[in-house]
Amino acid sequence: MPGVRWLHASLTVCEPAPDGLGLHGSGMFVVNPPWTLQAALQASLPWLAKVLAQDPGARYALASSG
Protein backbone atom coordinates (compact mmCIF):
# COMPACT_ATOMS: atom_id res chain seq x y z
CA MET A 1 0.00 0.00 0.00
CA PRO A 2 1.47 3.34 -0.99
CA GLY A 3 2.18 5.74 1.83
CA VAL A 4 2.23 3.10 4.57
CA ARG A 5 5.40 3.17 6.65
CA TRP A 6 6.87 -0.14 7.84
CA LEU A 7 9.99 -1.50 9.50
CA HIS A 8 11.31 -5.08 9.39
CA ALA A 9 13.99 -6.17 11.87
CA SER A 10 15.47 -9.62 12.39
CA LEU A 11 18.17 -11.10 14.60
CA THR A 12 19.75 -14.51 14.09
CA VAL A 13 22.04 -15.87 16.82
CA CYS A 14 23.14 -19.16 15.20
CA GLU A 15 22.91 -21.29 12.09
CA PRO A 16 19.82 -23.53 11.91
CA ALA A 17 20.33 -27.09 13.16
CA PRO A 18 20.85 -29.75 10.47
CA ASP A 19 17.39 -31.18 11.22
CA GLY A 20 15.83 -27.72 10.83
CA LEU A 21 14.37 -27.74 14.33
CA GLY A 22 14.83 -25.10 17.00
CA LEU A 23 14.71 -21.35 17.22
CA HIS A 24 17.80 -19.68 15.75
CA GLY A 25 16.47 -16.14 15.49
CA SER A 26 13.56 -13.81 15.70
CA GLY A 27 12.10 -10.86 13.88
CA MET A 28 9.36 -8.30 13.83
CA PHE A 29 7.46 -6.39 11.18
CA VAL A 30 6.05 -3.07 12.41
CA VAL A 31 3.48 -1.03 10.49
CA ASN A 32 3.62 2.70 11.26
CA PRO A 33 6.64 2.40 13.59
CA PRO A 34 7.48 5.13 16.09
CA TRP A 35 9.90 7.60 14.52
CA THR A 36 12.68 6.66 16.99
CA LEU A 37 12.51 2.88 16.48
CA GLN A 38 14.71 2.60 13.39
CA ALA A 39 17.57 4.59 14.94
CA ALA A 40 17.32 2.59 18.16
CA LEU A 41 17.48 -0.70 16.26
CA GLN A 42 20.37 0.51 14.08
CA ALA A 43 22.31 1.18 17.27
CA SER A 44 21.37 -1.98 19.17
CA LEU A 45 21.11 -4.80 16.60
CA PRO A 46 24.86 -4.98 15.79
CA TRP A 47 25.67 -5.15 19.50
CA LEU A 48 22.99 -7.78 20.14
CA ALA A 49 24.22 -9.92 17.22
CA LYS A 50 27.77 -9.79 18.63
CA VAL A 51 26.89 -10.43 22.28
CA LEU A 52 24.27 -13.14 21.67
CA ALA A 53 26.16 -14.93 18.88
CA GLN A 54 26.38 -18.69 19.36
CA ASP A 55 28.32 -19.33 16.15
CA PRO A 56 29.57 -17.48 13.04
CA GLY A 57 26.02 -17.51 11.61
CA ALA A 58 24.90 -14.69 13.90
CA ARG A 59 23.61 -11.68 11.96
CA TYR A 60 20.93 -9.02 11.84
CA ALA A 61 18.87 -7.27 9.17
CA LEU A 62 16.96 -4.02 9.18
CA ALA A 63 14.79 -2.75 6.32
CA SER A 64 12.20 -0.02 6.06
CA SER A 65 9.88 1.66 3.61
CA GLY A 66 11.81 4.88 3.89
mmCIF file of the N, C-alpha and C atoms, coordinates in Angstrom:
data_MODEL
# 
_entry.id   MODEL 
# 
loop_
_atom_site.group_PDB 
_atom_site.id 
_atom_site.type_symbol 
_atom_site.label_atom_id 
_atom_site.label_alt_id 
_atom_site.label_comp_id 
_atom_site.label_asym_id 
_atom_site.label_entity_id 
_atom_site.label_seq_id 
_atom_site.pdbx_PDB_ins_code 
_atom_site.Cartn_x 
_atom_site.Cartn_y 
_atom_site.Cartn_z 
_atom_site.occupancy 
_atom_site.B_iso_or_equiv 
_atom_site.pdbx_formal_charge 
_atom_site.auth_seq_id 
_atom_site.auth_comp_id 
_atom_site.auth_asym_id 
_atom_site.auth_atom_id 
_atom_site.pdbx_PDB_model_num 
ATOM 1   N N  . MET A 1 1  ? 0.838  -1.174  0.000  1.00 0.00 ? 1  MET A N  1 
ATOM 2   C CA . MET A 1 1  ? 0.000  0.000   0.000  1.00 0.00 ? 1  MET A CA 1 
ATOM 3   C C  . MET A 1 1  ? 0.887  1.242   0.000  1.00 0.00 ? 1  MET A C  1 
ATOM 4   N N  . PRO A 1 2  ? 0.681  2.117   -0.937 1.00 0.00 ? 2  PRO A N  1 
ATOM 5   C CA . PRO A 1 2  ? 1.470  3.344   -0.992 1.00 0.00 ? 2  PRO A CA 1 
ATOM 6   C C  . PRO A 1 2  ? 1.227  4.220   0.238  1.00 0.00 ? 2  PRO A C  1 
ATOM 7   N N  . GLY A 1 3  ? 2.302  4.825   0.714  1.00 0.00 ? 3  GLY A N  1 
ATOM 8   C CA . GLY A 1 3  ? 2.180  5.740   1.835  1.00 0.00 ? 3  GLY A CA 1 
ATOM 9   C C  . GLY A 1 3  ? 2.191  5.100   3.205  1.00 0.00 ? 3  GLY A C  1 
ATOM 10  N N  . VAL A 1 4  ? 2.198  3.780   3.269  1.00 0.00 ? 4  VAL A N  1 
ATOM 11  C CA . VAL A 1 4  ? 2.232  3.096   4.566  1.00 0.00 ? 4  VAL A CA 1 
ATOM 12  C C  . VAL A 1 4  ? 3.683  2.884   4.966  1.00 0.00 ? 4  VAL A C  1 
ATOM 13  N N  . ARG A 1 5  ? 4.045  3.349   6.149  1.00 0.00 ? 5  ARG A N  1 
ATOM 14  C CA . ARG A 1 5  ? 5.402  3.166   6.652  1.00 0.00 ? 5  ARG A CA 1 
ATOM 15  C C  . ARG A 1 5  ? 5.506  1.814   7.352  1.00 0.00 ? 5  ARG A C  1 
ATOM 16  N N  . TRP A 1 6  ? 6.645  1.150   7.167  1.00 0.00 ? 6  TRP A N  1 
ATOM 17  C CA . TRP A 1 6  ? 6.873  -0.137  7.836  1.00 0.00 ? 6  TRP A CA 1 
ATOM 18  C C  . TRP A 1 6  ? 8.353  -0.281  8.156  1.00 0.00 ? 6  TRP A C  1 
ATOM 19  N N  . LEU A 1 7  ? 8.634  -1.203  9.065  1.00 0.00 ? 7  LEU A N  1 
ATOM 20  C CA . LEU A 1 7  ? 9.995  -1.498  9.497  1.00 0.00 ? 7  LEU A CA 1 
ATOM 21  C C  . LEU A 1 7  ? 10.079 -3.001  9.745  1.00 0.00 ? 7  LEU A C  1 
ATOM 22  N N  . HIS A 1 8  ? 11.112 -3.638  9.190  1.00 0.00 ? 8  HIS A N  1 
ATOM 23  C CA . HIS A 1 8  ? 11.307 -5.075  9.387  1.00 0.00 ? 8  HIS A CA 1 
ATOM 24  C C  . HIS A 1 8  ? 12.686 -5.289  10.007 1.00 0.00 ? 8  HIS A C  1 
ATOM 25  N N  . ALA A 1 9  ? 12.730 -5.903  11.171 1.00 0.00 ? 9  ALA A N  1 
ATOM 26  C CA . ALA A 1 9  ? 13.988 -6.173  11.868 1.00 0.00 ? 9  ALA A CA 1 
ATOM 27  C C  . ALA A 1 9  ? 14.074 -7.659  12.181 1.00 0.00 ? 9  ALA A C  1 
ATOM 28  N N  . SER A 1 10 ? 15.274 -8.225  12.018 1.00 0.00 ? 10 SER A N  1 
ATOM 29  C CA . SER A 1 10 ? 15.470 -9.623  12.389 1.00 0.00 ? 10 SER A CA 1 
ATOM 30  C C  . SER A 1 10 ? 16.844 -9.798  13.011 1.00 0.00 ? 10 SER A C  1 
ATOM 31  N N  . LEU A 1 11 ? 16.936 -10.774 13.890 1.00 0.00 ? 11 LEU A N  1 
ATOM 32  C CA . LEU A 1 11 ? 18.174 -11.097 14.595 1.00 0.00 ? 11 LEU A CA 1 
ATOM 33  C C  . LEU A 1 11 ? 18.318 -12.611 14.609 1.00 0.00 ? 11 LEU A C  1 
ATOM 34  N N  . THR A 1 12 ? 19.442 -13.087 14.108 1.00 0.00 ? 12 THR A N  1 
ATOM 35  C CA . THR A 1 12 ? 19.751 -14.512 14.090 1.00 0.00 ? 12 THR A CA 1 
ATOM 36  C C  . THR A 1 12 ? 20.988 -14.713 14.960 1.00 0.00 ? 12 THR A C  1 
ATOM 37  N N  . VAL A 1 13 ? 20.920 -15.663 15.896 1.00 0.00 ? 13 VAL A N  1 
ATOM 38  C CA . VAL A 1 13 ? 22.042 -15.869 16.817 1.00 0.00 ? 13 VAL A CA 1 
ATOM 39  C C  . VAL A 1 13 ? 22.883 -17.091 16.473 1.00 0.00 ? 13 VAL A C  1 
ATOM 40  N N  . CYS A 1 14 ? 22.374 -17.976 15.601 1.00 0.00 ? 14 CYS A N  1 
ATOM 41  C CA . CYS A 1 14 ? 23.140 -19.155 15.204 1.00 0.00 ? 14 CYS A CA 1 
ATOM 42  C C  . CYS A 1 14 ? 22.578 -19.725 13.908 1.00 0.00 ? 14 CYS A C  1 
ATOM 43  N N  . GLU A 1 15 ? 23.368 -20.574 13.281 1.00 0.00 ? 15 GLU A N  1 
ATOM 44  C CA . GLU A 1 15 ? 22.911 -21.285 12.088 1.00 0.00 ? 15 GLU A CA 1 
ATOM 45  C C  . GLU A 1 15 ? 21.809 -22.268 12.487 1.00 0.00 ? 15 GLU A C  1 
ATOM 46  N N  . PRO A 1 16 ? 20.835 -22.526 11.607 1.00 0.00 ? 16 PRO A N  1 
ATOM 47  C CA . PRO A 1 16 ? 19.824 -23.532 11.909 1.00 0.00 ? 16 PRO A CA 1 
ATOM 48  C C  . PRO A 1 16 ? 20.451 -24.915 12.095 1.00 0.00 ? 16 PRO A C  1 
ATOM 49  N N  . ALA A 1 17 ? 19.853 -25.716 12.946 1.00 0.00 ? 17 ALA A N  1 
ATOM 50  C CA . ALA A 1 17 ? 20.329 -27.086 13.164 1.00 0.00 ? 17 ALA A CA 1 
ATOM 51  C C  . ALA A 1 17 ? 20.152 -27.893 11.880 1.00 0.00 ? 17 ALA A C  1 
ATOM 52  N N  . PRO A 1 18 ? 20.972 -28.933 11.684 1.00 0.00 ? 18 PRO A N  1 
ATOM 53  C CA . PRO A 1 18 ? 20.848 -29.753 10.474 1.00 0.00 ? 18 PRO A CA 1 
ATOM 54  C C  . PRO A 1 18 ? 19.447 -30.335 10.269 1.00 0.00 ? 18 PRO A C  1 
ATOM 55  N N  . ASP A 1 19 ? 18.741 -30.628 11.357 1.00 0.00 ? 19 ASP A N  1 
ATOM 56  C CA . ASP A 1 19 ? 17.394 -31.177 11.219 1.00 0.00 ? 19 ASP A CA 1 
ATOM 57  C C  . ASP A 1 19 ? 16.342 -30.096 11.012 1.00 0.00 ? 19 ASP A C  1 
ATOM 58  N N  . GLY A 1 20 ? 16.756 -28.814 11.062 1.00 0.00 ? 20 GLY A N  1 
ATOM 59  C CA . GLY A 1 20 ? 15.829 -27.719 10.832 1.00 0.00 ? 20 GLY A CA 1 
ATOM 60  C C  . GLY A 1 20 ? 14.988 -27.334 12.030 1.00 0.00 ? 20 GLY A C  1 
ATOM 61  N N  . LEU A 1 21 ? 15.177 -28.018 13.145 1.00 0.00 ? 21 LEU A N  1 
ATOM 62  C CA . LEU A 1 21 ? 14.372 -27.743 14.329 1.00 0.00 ? 21 LEU A CA 1 
ATOM 63  C C  . LEU A 1 21 ? 15.059 -26.719 15.220 1.00 0.00 ? 21 LEU A C  1 
ATOM 64  N N  . GLY A 1 22 ? 14.290 -26.056 16.043 1.00 0.00 ? 22 GLY A N  1 
ATOM 65  C CA . GLY A 1 22 ? 14.831 -25.104 17.002 1.00 0.00 ? 22 GLY A CA 1 
ATOM 66  C C  . GLY A 1 22 ? 14.620 -23.669 16.566 1.00 0.00 ? 22 GLY A C  1 
ATOM 67  N N  . LEU A 1 23 ? 14.850 -22.775 17.475 1.00 0.00 ? 23 LEU A N  1 
ATOM 68  C CA . LEU A 1 23 ? 14.710 -21.346 17.219 1.00 0.00 ? 23 LEU A CA 1 
ATOM 69  C C  . LEU A 1 23 ? 16.104 -20.743 17.120 1.00 0.00 ? 23 LEU A C  1 
ATOM 70  N N  . HIS A 1 24 ? 16.465 -20.250 15.949 1.00 0.00 ? 24 HIS A N  1 
ATOM 71  C CA . HIS A 1 24 ? 17.798 -19.684 15.754 1.00 0.00 ? 24 HIS A CA 1 
ATOM 72  C C  . HIS A 1 24 ? 17.770 -18.166 15.609 1.00 0.00 ? 24 HIS A C  1 
ATOM 73  N N  . GLY A 1 25 ? 16.581 -17.590 15.610 1.00 0.00 ? 25 GLY A N  1 
ATOM 74  C CA . GLY A 1 25 ? 16.475 -16.144 15.485 1.00 0.00 ? 25 GLY A CA 1 
ATOM 75  C C  . GLY A 1 25 ? 15.050 -15.689 15.681 1.00 0.00 ? 25 GLY A C  1 
ATOM 76  N N  . SER A 1 26 ? 14.871 -14.405 15.515 1.00 0.00 ? 26 SER A N  1 
ATOM 77  C CA . SER A 1 26 ? 13.556 -13.813 15.703 1.00 0.00 ? 26 SER A CA 1 
ATOM 78  C C  . SER A 1 26 ? 13.480 -12.545 14.868 1.00 0.00 ? 26 SER A C  1 
ATOM 79  N N  . GLY A 1 27 ? 12.279 -12.077 14.649 1.00 0.00 ? 27 GLY A N  1 
ATOM 80  C CA . GLY A 1 27 ? 12.100 -10.861 13.880 1.00 0.00 ? 27 GLY A CA 1 
ATOM 81  C C  . GLY A 1 27 ? 10.771 -10.206 14.189 1.00 0.00 ? 27 GLY A C  1 
ATOM 82  N N  . MET A 1 28 ? 10.627 -8.999  13.678 1.00 0.00 ? 28 MET A N  1 
ATOM 83  C CA . MET A 1 28 ? 9.357  -8.299  13.831 1.00 0.00 ? 28 MET A CA 1 
ATOM 84  C C  . MET A 1 28 ? 9.137  -7.412  12.619 1.00 0.00 ? 28 MET A C  1 
ATOM 85  N N  . PHE A 1 29 ? 7.878  -7.254  12.277 1.00 0.00 ? 29 PHE A N  1 
ATOM 86  C CA . PHE A 1 29 ? 7.456  -6.386  11.183 1.00 0.00 ? 29 PHE A CA 1 
ATOM 87  C C  . PHE A 1 29 ? 6.492  -5.388  11.799 1.00 0.00 ? 29 PHE A C  1 
ATOM 88  N N  . VAL A 1 30 ? 6.840  -4.108  11.753 1.00 0.00 ? 30 VAL A N  1 
ATOM 89  C CA . VAL A 1 30 ? 6.048  -3.067  12.411 1.00 0.00 ? 30 VAL A CA 1 
ATOM 90  C C  . VAL A 1 30 ? 5.464  -2.137  11.356 1.00 0.00 ? 30 VAL A C  1 
ATOM 91  N N  . VAL A 1 31 ? 4.157  -1.984  11.363 1.00 0.00 ? 31 VAL A N  1 
ATOM 92  C CA . VAL A 1 31 ? 3.481  -1.030  10.494 1.00 0.00 ? 31 VAL A CA 1 
ATOM 93  C C  . VAL A 1 31 ? 3.308  0.266   11.272 1.00 0.00 ? 31 VAL A C  1 
ATOM 94  N N  . ASN A 1 32 ? 3.658  1.378   10.642 1.00 0.00 ? 32 ASN A N  1 
ATOM 95  C CA . ASN A 1 32 ? 3.618  2.702   11.257 1.00 0.00 ? 32 ASN A CA 1 
ATOM 96  C C  . ASN A 1 32 ? 4.468  2.744   12.538 1.00 0.00 ? 32 ASN A C  1 
ATOM 97  N N  . PRO A 1 33 ? 5.769  2.444   12.408 1.00 0.00 ? 33 PRO A N  1 
ATOM 98  C CA . PRO A 1 33 ? 6.640  2.401   13.590 1.00 0.00 ? 33 PRO A CA 1 
ATOM 99  C C  . PRO A 1 33 ? 6.849  3.793   14.190 1.00 0.00 ? 33 PRO A C  1 
ATOM 100 N N  . PRO A 1 34 ? 7.128  3.851   15.481 1.00 0.00 ? 34 PRO A N  1 
ATOM 101 C CA . PRO A 1 34 ? 7.484  5.133   16.094 1.00 0.00 ? 34 PRO A CA 1 
ATOM 102 C C  . PRO A 1 34 ? 8.721  5.695   15.387 1.00 0.00 ? 34 PRO A C  1 
ATOM 103 N N  . TRP A 1 35 ? 8.827  6.987   15.296 1.00 0.00 ? 35 TRP A N  1 
ATOM 104 C CA . TRP A 1 35 ? 9.902  7.601   14.519 1.00 0.00 ? 35 TRP A CA 1 
ATOM 105 C C  . TRP A 1 35 ? 11.284 7.328   15.103 1.00 0.00 ? 35 TRP A C  1 
ATOM 106 N N  . THR A 1 36 ? 11.380 6.938   16.361 1.00 0.00 ? 36 THR A N  1 
ATOM 107 C CA . THR A 1 36 ? 12.676 6.663   16.990 1.00 0.00 ? 36 THR A CA 1 
ATOM 108 C C  . THR A 1 36 ? 13.105 5.193   16.879 1.00 0.00 ? 36 THR A C  1 
ATOM 109 N N  . LEU A 1 37 ? 12.214 4.319   16.450 1.00 0.00 ? 37 LEU A N  1 
ATOM 110 C CA . LEU A 1 37 ? 12.510 2.885   16.477 1.00 0.00 ? 37 LEU A CA 1 
ATOM 111 C C  . LEU A 1 37 ? 13.648 2.494   15.543 1.00 0.00 ? 37 LEU A C  1 
ATOM 112 N N  . GLN A 1 38 ? 13.671 3.004   14.327 1.00 0.00 ? 38 GLN A N  1 
ATOM 113 C CA . GLN A 1 38 ? 14.713 2.598   13.386 1.00 0.00 ? 38 GLN A CA 1 
ATOM 114 C C  . GLN A 1 38 ? 16.102 2.975   13.896 1.00 0.00 ? 38 GLN A C  1 
ATOM 115 N N  . ALA A 1 39 ? 16.258 4.171   14.407 1.00 0.00 ? 39 ALA A N  1 
ATOM 116 C CA . ALA A 1 39 ? 17.568 4.587   14.940 1.00 0.00 ? 39 ALA A CA 1 
ATOM 117 C C  . ALA A 1 39 ? 17.974 3.743   16.135 1.00 0.00 ? 39 ALA A C  1 
ATOM 118 N N  . ALA A 1 40 ? 17.016 3.421   16.996 1.00 0.00 ? 40 ALA A N  1 
ATOM 119 C CA . ALA A 1 40 ? 17.322 2.594   18.165 1.00 0.00 ? 40 ALA A CA 1 
ATOM 120 C C  . ALA A 1 40 ? 17.757 1.190   17.738 1.00 0.00 ? 40 ALA A C  1 
ATOM 121 N N  . LEU A 1 41 ? 17.100 0.634   16.738 1.00 0.00 ? 41 LEU A N  1 
ATOM 122 C CA . LEU A 1 41 ? 17.479 -0.697  16.263 1.00 0.00 ? 41 LEU A CA 1 
ATOM 123 C C  . LEU A 1 41 ? 18.811 -0.670  15.521 1.00 0.00 ? 41 LEU A C  1 
ATOM 124 N N  . GLN A 1 42 ? 19.083 0.394   14.767 1.00 0.00 ? 42 GLN A N  1 
ATOM 125 C CA . GLN A 1 42 ? 20.374 0.511   14.081 1.00 0.00 ? 42 GLN A CA 1 
ATOM 126 C C  . GLN A 1 42 ? 21.523 0.544   15.085 1.00 0.00 ? 42 GLN A C  1 
ATOM 127 N N  . ALA A 1 43 ? 21.276 1.108   16.240 1.00 0.00 ? 43 ALA A N  1 
ATOM 128 C CA . ALA A 1 43 ? 22.310 1.179   17.271 1.00 0.00 ? 43 ALA A CA 1 
ATOM 129 C C  . ALA A 1 43 ? 22.434 -0.123  18.056 1.00 0.00 ? 43 ALA A C  1 
ATOM 130 N N  . SER A 1 44 ? 21.338 -0.815  18.280 1.00 0.00 ? 44 SER A N  1 
ATOM 131 C CA . SER A 1 44 ? 21.367 -1.978  19.174 1.00 0.00 ? 44 SER A CA 1 
ATOM 132 C C  . SER A 1 44 ? 21.530 -3.329  18.473 1.00 0.00 ? 44 SER A C  1 
ATOM 133 N N  . LEU A 1 45 ? 21.039 -3.489  17.260 1.00 0.00 ? 45 LEU A N  1 
ATOM 134 C CA . LEU A 1 45 ? 21.112 -4.802  16.604 1.00 0.00 ? 45 LEU A CA 1 
ATOM 135 C C  . LEU A 1 45 ? 22.544 -5.300  16.382 1.00 0.00 ? 45 LEU A C  1 
ATOM 136 N N  . PRO A 1 46 ? 23.490 -4.470  15.938 1.00 0.00 ? 46 PRO A N  1 
ATOM 137 C CA . PRO A 1 46 ? 24.863 -4.981  15.791 1.00 0.00 ? 46 PRO A CA 1 
ATOM 138 C C  . PRO A 1 46 ? 25.436 -5.477  17.120 1.00 0.00 ? 46 PRO A C  1 
ATOM 139 N N  . TRP A 1 47 ? 25.190 -4.755  18.181 1.00 0.00 ? 47 TRP A N  1 
ATOM 140 C CA . TRP A 1 47 ? 25.672 -5.153  19.504 1.00 0.00 ? 47 TRP A CA 1 
ATOM 141 C C  . TRP A 1 47 ? 25.006 -6.458  19.942 1.00 0.00 ? 47 TRP A C  1 
ATOM 142 N N  . LEU A 1 48 ? 23.702 -6.561  19.752 1.00 0.00 ? 48 LEU A N  1 
ATOM 143 C CA . LEU A 1 48 ? 22.994 -7.785  20.136 1.00 0.00 ? 48 LEU A CA 1 
ATOM 144 C C  . LEU A 1 48 ? 23.502 -8.987  19.349 1.00 0.00 ? 48 LEU A C  1 
ATOM 145 N N  . ALA A 1 49 ? 23.724 -8.816  18.047 1.00 0.00 ? 49 ALA A N  1 
ATOM 146 C CA . ALA A 1 49 ? 24.224 -9.924  17.225 1.00 0.00 ? 49 ALA A CA 1 
ATOM 147 C C  . ALA A 1 49 ? 25.592 -10.384 17.722 1.00 0.00 ? 49 ALA A C  1 
ATOM 148 N N  . LYS A 1 50 ? 26.425 -9.443  18.137 1.00 0.00 ? 50 LYS A N  1 
ATOM 149 C CA . LYS A 1 50 ? 27.765 -9.790  18.627 1.00 0.00 ? 50 LYS A CA 1 
ATOM 150 C C  . LYS A 1 50 ? 27.699 -10.472 19.995 1.00 0.00 ? 50 LYS A C  1 
ATOM 151 N N  . VAL A 1 51 ? 26.939 -9.921  20.912 1.00 0.00 ? 51 VAL A N  1 
ATOM 152 C CA . VAL A 1 51 ? 26.885 -10.428 22.281 1.00 0.00 ? 51 VAL A CA 1 
ATOM 153 C C  . VAL A 1 51 ? 26.139 -11.764 22.374 1.00 0.00 ? 51 VAL A C  1 
ATOM 154 N N  . LEU A 1 52 ? 25.082 -11.924 21.595 1.00 0.00 ? 52 LEU A N  1 
ATOM 155 C CA . LEU A 1 52 ? 24.267 -13.140 21.671 1.00 0.00 ? 52 LEU A CA 1 
ATOM 156 C C  . LEU A 1 52 ? 24.705 -14.239 20.708 1.00 0.00 ? 52 LEU A C  1 
ATOM 157 N N  . ALA A 1 53 ? 25.718 -13.963 19.888 1.00 0.00 ? 53 ALA A N  1 
ATOM 158 C CA . ALA A 1 53 ? 26.160 -14.934 18.880 1.00 0.00 ? 53 ALA A CA 1 
ATOM 159 C C  . ALA A 1 53 ? 26.544 -16.265 19.520 1.00 0.00 ? 53 ALA A C  1 
ATOM 160 N N  . GLN A 1 54 ? 26.034 -17.340 18.923 1.00 0.00 ? 54 GLN A N  1 
ATOM 161 C CA . GLN A 1 54 ? 26.381 -18.692 19.359 1.00 0.00 ? 54 GLN A CA 1 
ATOM 162 C C  . GLN A 1 54 ? 27.319 -19.371 18.369 1.00 0.00 ? 54 GLN A C  1 
ATOM 163 N N  . ASP A 1 55 ? 27.408 -18.826 17.163 1.00 0.00 ? 55 ASP A N  1 
ATOM 164 C CA . ASP A 1 55 ? 28.324 -19.334 16.153 1.00 0.00 ? 55 ASP A CA 1 
ATOM 165 C C  . ASP A 1 55 ? 28.500 -18.253 15.082 1.00 0.00 ? 55 ASP A C  1 
ATOM 166 N N  . PRO A 1 56 ? 29.328 -18.506 14.066 1.00 0.00 ? 56 PRO A N  1 
ATOM 167 C CA . PRO A 1 56 ? 29.570 -17.483 13.037 1.00 0.00 ? 56 PRO A CA 1 
ATOM 168 C C  . PRO A 1 56 ? 28.340 -17.109 12.207 1.00 0.00 ? 56 PRO A C  1 
ATOM 169 N N  . GLY A 1 57 ? 27.242 -17.817 12.362 1.00 0.00 ? 57 GLY A N  1 
ATOM 170 C CA . GLY A 1 57 ? 26.022 -17.514 11.609 1.00 0.00 ? 57 GLY A CA 1 
ATOM 171 C C  . GLY A 1 57 ? 25.206 -16.378 12.190 1.00 0.00 ? 57 GLY A C  1 
ATOM 172 N N  . ALA A 1 58 ? 25.646 -15.778 13.280 1.00 0.00 ? 58 ALA A N  1 
ATOM 173 C CA . ALA A 1 58 ? 24.900 -14.687 13.898 1.00 0.00 ? 58 ALA A CA 1 
ATOM 174 C C  . ALA A 1 58 ? 24.905 -13.467 12.971 1.00 0.00 ? 58 ALA A C  1 
ATOM 175 N N  . ARG A 1 59 ? 23.728 -12.851 12.837 1.00 0.00 ? 59 ARG A N  1 
ATOM 176 C CA . ARG A 1 59 ? 23.605 -11.681 11.965 1.00 0.00 ? 59 ARG A CA 1 
ATOM 177 C C  . ARG A 1 59 ? 22.311 -10.935 12.298 1.00 0.00 ? 59 ARG A C  1 
ATOM 178 N N  . TYR A 1 60 ? 22.153 -9.789  11.675 1.00 0.00 ? 60 TYR A N  1 
ATOM 179 C CA . TYR A 1 60 ? 20.927 -9.024  11.838 1.00 0.00 ? 60 TYR A CA 1 
ATOM 180 C C  . TYR A 1 60 ? 20.572 -8.398  10.497 1.00 0.00 ? 60 TYR A C  1 
ATOM 181 N N  . ALA A 1 61 ? 19.334 -7.976  10.374 1.00 0.00 ? 61 ALA A N  1 
ATOM 182 C CA . ALA A 1 61 ? 18.875 -7.272  9.173  1.00 0.00 ? 61 ALA A CA 1 
ATOM 183 C C  . ALA A 1 61 ? 17.862 -6.225  9.592  1.00 0.00 ? 61 ALA A C  1 
ATOM 184 N N  . LEU A 1 62 ? 17.885 -5.109  8.890  1.00 0.00 ? 62 LEU A N  1 
ATOM 185 C CA . LEU A 1 62 ? 16.962 -4.023  9.178  1.00 0.00 ? 62 LEU A CA 1 
ATOM 186 C C  . LEU A 1 62 ? 16.572 -3.386  7.839  1.00 0.00 ? 62 LEU A C  1 
ATOM 187 N N  . ALA A 1 63 ? 15.293 -3.343  7.566  1.00 0.00 ? 63 ALA A N  1 
ATOM 188 C CA . ALA A 1 63 ? 14.790 -2.752  6.324  1.00 0.00 ? 63 ALA A CA 1 
ATOM 189 C C  . ALA A 1 63 ? 13.566 -1.906  6.645  1.00 0.00 ? 63 ALA A C  1 
ATOM 190 N N  . SER A 1 64 ? 13.358 -0.880  5.835  1.00 0.00 ? 64 SER A N  1 
ATOM 191 C CA . SER A 1 64 ? 12.200 -0.018  6.060  1.00 0.00 ? 64 SER A CA 1 
ATOM 192 C C  . SER A 1 64 ? 11.670 0.518   4.732  1.00 0.00 ? 64 SER A C  1 
ATOM 193 N N  . SER A 1 65 ? 10.490 1.087   4.799  1.00 0.00 ? 65 SER A N  1 
ATOM 194 C CA . SER A 1 65 ? 9.877  1.655   3.608  1.00 0.00 ? 65 SER A CA 1 
ATOM 195 C C  . SER A 1 65 ? 10.416 3.043   3.303  1.00 0.00 ? 65 SER A C  1 
ATOM 196 N N  . GLY A 1 66 ? 11.229 3.577   4.186  1.00 0.00 ? 66 GLY A N  1 
ATOM 197 C CA . GLY A 1 66 ? 11.814 4.879   3.893  1.00 0.00 ? 66 GLY A CA 1 
ATOM 198 C C  . GLY A 1 66 ? 11.944 5.801   5.021  1.00 0.00 ? 66 GLY A C  1 
# 
